[in-house]
Amino acid sequence: AECGVWVATMGSGFLTGRAGHTAVWTGVEMIVWGGGSNTGGRYTPGTESWVATSTAGSCPSGRGIHTAVWTGTEMIVWGGGYGSGYLNTGGRYAPGTDDWVPTSTAGGCPSAREHQTAVWTGTEMIVWGGFFNDEHKAKHGREPGFFWFPTEKARTDFLSNMQAIEAEHGAECLMSALYEGTETRYRTVAKMVL
């Protein structure tokens, strides 16, 4: 194939047009999801084919302007909004089984929001910023970030590691923590030390 040339990827089973959706790369296929609905598809470039993602079981409600990350085995979709308002719900999609598992809304779950960002660190999803209501959006702009941990052990291990790094290198190269009840929220004030 020639470099720098765009090629149409319609393929069989092509998805309907959408905006406000997310896409992740699994290493083999692209998973596109959401954009005002709870539908999506998996696109395989080698065969130029699309396979619809399941909308059954625990598939999250339709939404757009949400986030999605790839963990290595599943796509985590979280937050966003739709006609009914902002959401703090989501789902974990396993393409191998075409199944959804809901994300937890317990404990330190961030407030409902859209336009946030999220990254996968290898062990947890970090959600940062976003708008969580129209009044807040107009007045303040952004919400502080949150760390999402798949288990309580992952959370305690993370906090132990952060405390050890802080003890060795000082707080300036880390983050300042803000505790509100049982919820752990982090505002990034990190400096990169080279």
KALINHU-V979149 format. One record per pair of residues at least 24 apart in sequence whose C-alpha atoms are under 7 Angstrom apart, sorted by the first residue. I is the first residue (numbers start at 1). J is the second residue. Records with the same first field share a line. If there is no record, write none. Layout:
I=J, J
This chain:
9=48
11=48, 49, 50
12=49, 50
13=49, 50, 51
14=50
15=41
20=64, 65
21=64, 65
22=67, 68
24=68, 69, 70
26=70, 72
34=62, 63, 64
35=63, 64
36=62, 63, 64, 82
37=62, 63
38=62, 63
53=98
54=98, 99
57=100
58=100, 101, 102
59=91, 100
60=90, 91
65=114, 115
66=114, 115
67=116, 117, 118
69=118, 119, 120
70=120
71=120, 122
79=112, 113, 114
80=113, 114, 115
81=113, 114
86=112, 113, 114, 132
87=112, 113
88=112, 113
107=182, 183
108=182, 183, 184
110=146
124=148, 149, 150
125=149
144=187
145=185, 186, 187
146=185, 186
